[in-house]
Structure formats: C-alpha cells, structure tokens
Amino acid sequence: MAVPPLDLPAILLLACAGLLAGTQNALAGGGSFITFPALLLAGLNPLAANMTSTIAMFPSQATSAIAGRKLVDDVGPLTFRQMFAISVVGGIAGAFLLRITPPTFFAQLVPWLVLFATAMFAWGAFRKQPLHAASRMPAWGLALTQAAIAVYGGYFGGGIGFLMLAALTIAGQQIRAATATKNMLAMAMNASATLIFAFSNLISWPAAVALCAGGIGGGLLGSWLIYRLPQRVMRIFVVCVGAALTVWMFLRQ
C-alpha cells in the first residue's frame, strides 16, 4: 500500500500539530487526538496514520518523561518498576494485535474510554483523599488495569494518558507525580509498539519526522509547565481537555 507524498504546507501543518500534541501529552495525554486527524488531513489512511503517529510522538514522549523523572513514584501497592514492566509487555501485545486485526473496533470504543477516563480522573483528583488512599486499590486490580491500558496503548493509544491519570490518581498518587509517572509508562508501552511498527511499509517517514520535530519542542514545554502550574490548574486543564475530546470523538463517529 503506497504512502502518499507530502507537500510543504502539509509538513508545516504536521510540525505544528506535533508541537501541540507534545505539550498536551506531557501535561495530560490525548496528543494522538491532534496527530491522528492531522495525518488523515495529510492524506494517510487510518491504519498508516495510527502507526505513523505512534512512531513520530515517541521521541517527544521520551523527552517529557526523562525531563520529569524526578517526580516519578511508586503507585499504591506496586513499585514503579513493576508498572513499567507491565507497560512494556502490554505495549508489545497491543502492537502485535494491531498488525493482525483492523483498528475499527477499538476506534469505536475510544469516545467511551475517554469519557470514562475523564469522569474517573475528575472523581479521583477532586475528591478529598484520606492519608492512606493508595491502599484502597489492590495490587492485582492495579496490575490488570495497567495491563489493559498498555494493550490498548500499543493497539491504538488514543486517550491512554487520561486512562492512566484516572488509574494513578485513584490508586493514591497526587496529580504532579501521576503526570510524571504517566509519561514514563506511556513511553514504555510506545517504545514497544514503535519497535514493531518501524518495520511496516505503511509508515510515512516525512510525516513522522515533521511530527517528531514539533513534538520534541512540545514535550519540553509541557515538562516545564508541570513544575510551574498549580495543581488545581492542572486538574481543571485535564478535565476540560478530556470533556472537549469526548464531545469531538462522539461527533466525528
């Protein structure tokens, strides 16, 4: 299947989309809802756009994850290393699943997943948490939740930031630590998918380079904002973006 060539306006569009997506991924997640439509506008088919977006945004995810590494912490009953390993294995499984099945089924689930994740994040972020809130989620429940998110992340990836923020805050992490931990775990699952997708002939490498260039700048900007935005502002930002993405995804079905 041939990948269409890109002209200069399309490349500039993708670079701007990468900048916005990189910033959004660092702060809340959902950057693929910027890159995926941009790649469709550039002429890629949905499957090619999905794979190209994953590869293109990985460097910016790695940049923002490493920049915020000092805020990363264990998650309730599980250590960060355990969550990282679960994310890698799940990302591999999801990527292989995408290679053998069409993405239409998961694409239809995306609006519902983002709606659920936004509601869960709002509940987890704004409720008054007791001192030992993390003990309320058992280790097996947290492991299964992260495994499911990781498989979905390797397969399609839209909204994984919101899903992880919901799970991490419910497990007891504060918003700043949850954002940094989410970035690290997203990097882990997308690294697995990137290694698998890189061998596909569906990848548009000019589009990937344009998105990547903008995304790295956005990742650095987002990581800078993590340290400086008040926690309440970050919570409100996440909920507003999640609500807007949910409405947009339902409207475009």
CORPETA-V961811 format. One record per pair of residues at least 4 apart in sequence whose C-alpha atoms are under 7 Angstrom apart, sorted by the first residue. I is the first residue (numbers start at 1). J is the second residue. Records with the same first field share a line. If there is no record, write none. Layout:
I=J  J
This chain:
1=202
3=44  202  204
4=43  44
6=10  11
7=11
8=12
9=13
10=14  42
11=15  207  210
12=16
13=17
14=18  38  207  210  211
15=19  210  211  213  214
16=20  214
17=21  34  35  38  211
18=22  35  211  212  214  215
19=23  214  215  217  218
20=24  218
21=25  31  32  34  35  215  218
22=26  31  60  215  216  218  219
23=27  218  219  221  222
24=28  29  30  31  222
25=29  30  31
26=64  183  219  222  223
27=179  222  226
28=161  162  179  238
29=159  160  161  162
30=158  159  161
31=35
32=36  53  158
33=37  158
34=38
35=39  53
36=40  49  50  53
37=41
38=42
39=43  44  49
40=44  45  46  49
44=48  49
45=49
46=50
47=51
48=52  202  203
49=53
50=54  156
51=55  197  203
52=56  203  204  208
53=57  208
54=58  190  194
55=194  208
56=208  209  211  212
57=61  211  212  215
58=62  187  190  191
59=63  212  216
60=64  212  215  216  219
61=65  183  187  219
62=66  187
63=67  216  219  220
64=68  183  219  220  223
65=69  180  183  184
67=223
68=180  223
69=180
71=177  180
72=177  180  181
73=80  177  181
74=78  79  80
75=79  80  168  171  173
76=134  135  171  172
77=135  138  139
78=82  83  139
79=83
80=84
81=85
82=86
83=87
84=88  185  188
85=89
86=90  146  147
87=91  146  147  150  185  188  189
88=92  188  189  192
89=93
90=94  147  150  151  189
91=95  150  151  153  154  189  190  192  193
92=96  154  192  193
93=97  151
94=98  151  152  153  154  155
95=99  154  155  193  196
96=100
97=101  155
98=102  103  155
103=107
104=108
105=109
106=110
109=113
110=114  158
111=115  246  249  250
112=116
113=117
114=118  159  162  242  246
115=119  246
116=120
117=121  162  163  166
118=122  162  239  242  243
119=123
120=124  166
121=125  165  166  169
122=126  239
123=127
124=166  169  170
125=169  235
129=133
133=171  172
134=171  172
137=141  142  171
138=142
139=143
140=144
141=145
142=146
143=147
144=148
145=149
146=150
147=151
148=152
149=153  160  163
150=154  189
151=155
152=156  157
153=157  160  189
154=189  190  193
159=163
160=164
161=165  182
162=166
163=167
164=168  182
165=169  178  179  182
166=170
167=171
168=172  173  178
169=173  174  175  178
173=177  178
174=178
175=179  231
176=180  226  231
177=181
178=182
179=183
180=184
181=185
182=186
183=187
184=188
185=189
186=190
187=191
188=192
189=193
190=194
191=195
192=196
193=197
194=198
204=208
205=209
206=210
207=211
208=212
209=213
210=214
211=215
212=216
213=217
214=218
215=219
216=220
217=221
218=222
219=223
220=224
221=225
222=226
224=228
225=229
229=233  234
230=234
231=235
232=236
233=237
234=238
235=239
236=240
237=241
238=242
239=243
240=244
241=245
242=246
243=247
244=248
245=249
246=250
247=251
248=252
249=253
